[in-house]
Amino acid sequence: MTIAILGGTGPQGQGLAKRFALAGVPVALGSRDAGRAAEIAAEISTALPGDAAAITGHDNLGAVDAADEMVILAVPWSGHNATLEAIKGGLSGKILVDIVVPLKEGDPKKVDMPPEGSATEAAQALLGDDIPVMGALHNVSAHTLNDLEASINCDVLVCGNGLAPRKKVMELVEKLGVRAYNAGDAEAARCIEAITPILIRINISKAVPFTHAGIKIWAPEH
Amino acid sequence: MTIAILGGTGPQGQGLAKRFALAGVPVALGSRDAGRAAEIAAEISTALPGDAAAITGHDNLGAVDAADEMVILAVPWSGHNATLEAIKGGLSGKILVDIVVPLKEGDPKKVDMPPEGSATEAAQALLGDDIPVMGALHNVSAHTLNDLEASINCDVLVCGNGLAPRKKVMELVEKLGVRAYNAGDAEAARCIEAITPILIRINISKAVPFTHAGIKIWAPEH
């Protein structure tokens, strides 16, 4: 089951491509520039062990076409809506997994949410109700994704309208060795996307002994 | 340094009163009904070890007057604004710590945010800029607070306009033996308050092996 990662040449996209390929999931890496995608795909693949799944490069719409069901949107917020407009025609029968956080221009310690409430809700409004849009993987740092010697220190909150696609995305995400939680419908993205700037603030702060913080759902002691 | 806890006869308020008294912080418990507050204060105090700090009962405005600096608002969302109107006159020179989550009427797995964006922002708008309003302690379950044999399985994200009062609240919160993080200005409450219904959903879900979940900022492995 091949997945697409759009904006796959960025740090988040590359990290996800490596992690999914290592987990045995073939990846169609998409970019506005198919040549650049092919180059990055080859570069990443070469650095992975021989038993990793294939990573191939495409333009964004070509990557969508190559995906069996799941299309991960990993572009910067500034390219979110334009990329969706460009690939909308190819999404029929597929699930869009939106991992984009609307960070505020010039201040990544804040969000600047769109009128729809969140990136996930904006994507759902743009694509229409026939294409399920699921929010996920917002809070995992690109640095962590690319540091293949470390496991991912972040639980993943998955939201979106429709329980069946939400469960499919949770299953996909858990292939990365992380715990995924059902966080409810798309409106929950207003919260989940906005956790990222709080983590960025914590990372930047001199008050804490670590960077690249994640979040964890914390079970009680008894 | 006595603190006030308004809505202190509810489960969240009672749990916080116990925890703060055990940490050596005297508590003025406030309620609309001063008699009820005195009754609960006596009941709680009796059950705590002799070296715990004092817990006294008052009406809400009396509790505010008894507080040296910090006033914790722990009423249900339905009483949030009315309680603030009732105590507004007494808050001069003090910090309001708003722990209220605007849970949706009839569906605690969702928030129903006020036009201001969050409870914290609504309180700040209602009280005016001279009274600092800090959001904190939203994600700690009442059950956990009242289970004194367990430590609190929840980090605390503190937000509000003004770094100095934010740091004071972080210091107060850390007396409970939890880790507090600076989450930025009041707008971050839109995120932080909305984490609670996600935890409630996880608690209700049969998919997880625990209830009374908290959140933790998760450091990377290396």
Interface residues (C-beta under 8 A of the other chain):
Chain A: K109 K110 V111 T144 D147 E149 A150 S151 N153 C154 D155 L157 Y181 N182 A183 G184 E187 A188 R190 C191 I192 A194 I195 P197 I198 L199 R201 I202 S205 A207 V208 P209 F210 T211 H212 A213 G214 I215 K216 I217 W218 A219 P220 E221 H222
Chain B: K109 K110 V111 T144 D147 E149 A150 S151 N153 C154 D155 L157 Y181 N182 A183 G184 E187 A188 R190 C191 I192 A194 I195 P197 I198 L199 R201 I202 S205 A207 V208 P209 F210 T211 H212 A213 G214 I215 K216 I217 W218 A219 P220 E221 H222
